[in-house]
Each structure stands twice: as structure tokens, then as C-alpha cells.
Amino acid sequence: MTMTLLPINQYGDKILRKKAQPVKKGDPELVAFVKNMFETMHNAMGVGLAANQVGSNKAVFIVDISVMKEYPNEKPRVFVNPKIIERSEEKISYEEGCLSIPDVRADVVRPKKIKIAFQDLEQNEMVLEFDDFLARVIQHEYDHLQGVFFTDRISEWEQKKIKKDLIKIKNRKIEVDYPVTEREKD
């Protein structure tokens, strides 16, 4: 099976603000789509990618933090039809970035631990708990499926600071080392 690099939607693309739709049991395109997502994410040097970032409204995201030297033993993960069912009271702040918002970074406060119900790639039902950095990446990607960016979770002052950068990204006035979608016509 040949893998395809998918163009990554950028800030301003309408699909990124839409809520993802559940994947039906036995979706015949799911396995190939997820393989292409992994290829695309690894090519772009990312650690997570949601389906809407590559133009699909499916409720799917992937995570692979094993590319980071701190997490060599973490296996790549696929989350189909995810739902975060618990969030810890304890929160931590950490700098985040996003393949759909290149070169923009900001500290985001998120719960330290989560419990998430989802299906794996074979669509087996799972419920797992995650904490620290892996929990953060999962929450970031889960937000994408809800139409939420990490930049929506920062202070108004921080949002004002990055406004010019977001306009540049929307207008495709930035350079990245991976394929991106064409700018949508308004």
C-alpha cells in the first residue's frame, strides 16, 4: 500500500472549525486514511494530527510522541470516535504549537490527567487514562475534533499578540516544510 502525504489545512480553513462526525463501524477507508495521516504527521515533524487538519470530517486523531527523545518507548496511537470522560482538577501549563498554525506557540493550561473513551483502529472499544505530556497532546487533538484551536484557550492579551501571525497563516504568507491546502476563497 502506497502512502500519500496529505495537505494540512491551515488556520482560517472552515473545516477546522467544524465538529467532526462519528466514524461508522467497518469504514473501509479508515486504515488507509490513518496510515496517510501518520505519514503526513511524521513528514511535518508533528506529534499529533486530527482528521480535519487533513480535510476529513471523521472523528479520528493520531498521536505519536515517540519521536521526542523523552518518550522513545511510547507507541503511536489512534483514537476513533473519542470522548474525554474525565479531567483532573490539577492543571498544568505548557507551550503548545500546531501544524495548522505554523510558527505560533503559546502556553496553554490544561488538566494534567484525563480519561478517554474511544475505539482503536480495529474499532474495539477502549477506555484509558493518560497524564502529563501525552494527556496534553491528546487534549489538543481532541479539541481539533470539536473545532477548537489551542489559541482559543489563551488569554485575550495573548490572542491579540498573535493576531498578525494568524492573518499571515490564513493568507498563506508563511513558509513551511510540508504540503498545505490552498487558501479558501471567502
N, C-alpha and C positions, 0 to 999 in steps of 0.2 A: 504494500500500500504506500503510495507516494504521499508525502505530507506537503501541505501548502501553507505558505506564510499568508496570514490574513491581514488586511489593512486594519489599523487600530483607529477607531473613532476618536475624535478629539473634542475637547471642551467646546460646547456650542451645538454639537450634533444632537438632534431631537431624541434619537433612540436612547441616549444616555440619561434622559430624564423620565423615561417610561418605565413602569413597573413590569418586571419580567413575568412571563406566563409559564405555568407548570409544564414540565416535560411529561408527555404521555408514556405509559408503560410500553416497553418494546419499541421505542423510537428507533427506526432503522438507521438513522443518520448520526445517532448520538456518539458512538465510538469513534468514527472517523472525524467528527467535528471536534471532539475533545482532544484527539491526537494533534489536530491542526492548531488548536488553542495552545497546547504545550509547546509546539514548535514555534509558534508566534511569540509566546511569552519568553521563552528561553532566548530567542533571537534578539528580543528587545531588552534583555537583561532584567526582566521583571521577576517578582516573587509571587505574584497573583494576577489573575485575569478573569474578568466576568464576561459572559457571553455577549452582553450588549455592547461591550467595548470592541467587539469584532462583528457587530452588525446583526446579531441574533437576539430575538426577544425571549429565548429559552432561559428558564430559571436554573442556570448552571454557572458555577465558577470553579476555578482550579487554583491550587496553591502549591508552591514548591520552594521552601526556604533552604533546601539542602545546598543551594548554590552559594550560600553565605558560609564563611569559614566557621562561624559559631555553631552552625546546625548541620554538620555533614551527615548525620545519621537520620535526619527527618526524611520520611518518604514523601514523594509527591502525592497530593490528594485531590480527589474530585468530589464536588458537592452538587448533587442534583436535587432540585426542589427543597432547598434548605429553609429551615425556620429556627431562629435563635429562640430558645425557650427559657433560658435563664441567663442573667447577667449579674456579676458580683457587685456588691456595694463598693468594694475597693476599686479605685480608678487609678490609672497611670497615664502620664503624658509622654509622648514620643513623637519624633519628627516623622512625618509621612510624605510620600510623593506618589505620583500616579502616572502610568503610561499615557493616559488620556489628557493629562495636564503636565506636559514635559517641563522640566527645569523649575517647577514651583514646588516648594517644600514648606511645611508648617507643622508646628507642634499641635497634636490633637489629643484630647483627653478621652480615654475610652475605659470601659470596665476591664479589669485585669484578667478575669476569668469569665468564660461563657460555657453554656451547654447548648448544643445544636442538634436538632433532628434533621436528617437528610437521607438521601439514597446515594449509594456508591454508583460506580459506572455500570454495574450489572443491575442496578436499581433495587438492591437489597436495602431494606430499612435499617438505619443506624441512628444511635444517639450517643454522642461523645462529648467529653469535656475537654476544653483547651485553655491554656493560660499564657500569660506573658506575650512574647512577640508573635507566636503562631495565632493566638487568640486575636491579636490586633489585626493581622493580615486577613484573617477570616472575616472579621467585622467590617473591614474596609471593602472587601469584595462583596459581602452580603449587602452593604449599603448600595453598591452599584446596582444590584438587582432591584432595589427599592427606588432607584432614580436619584440617589443621594451621592454627592461628592464629598471627599474629606474637607474641601474648602467650605462646605455648608456648616461644618462643625467647629469652625474657628470664630474668634471674636469679630465683631463688625470692623474694628480698627485693623485687624489682620487682613480682613477681606478687602478693605479699601487699599491697603498696601500692595496687594497683588492684582488689583483690577486691570491695570495696564497690561500685565503679563497675560491675563486671561483673554483680553481682547486680541492680543497678538496670536495666541494659540487658536482662537476661534477663526481668525483670518488667515491662518496657516503661514504666519510670518516668523516661524521658528524652524530651526534645523534639528532633525532627529535622525538617528541611525536605523530606523525601521520604517516599514511602509505604513502610511496613514491614509485615511479616506480623503477624498476631495471635499472641499468646503461645501456645505449645503447651501443652496440658494434660499434666501429669506422669503 
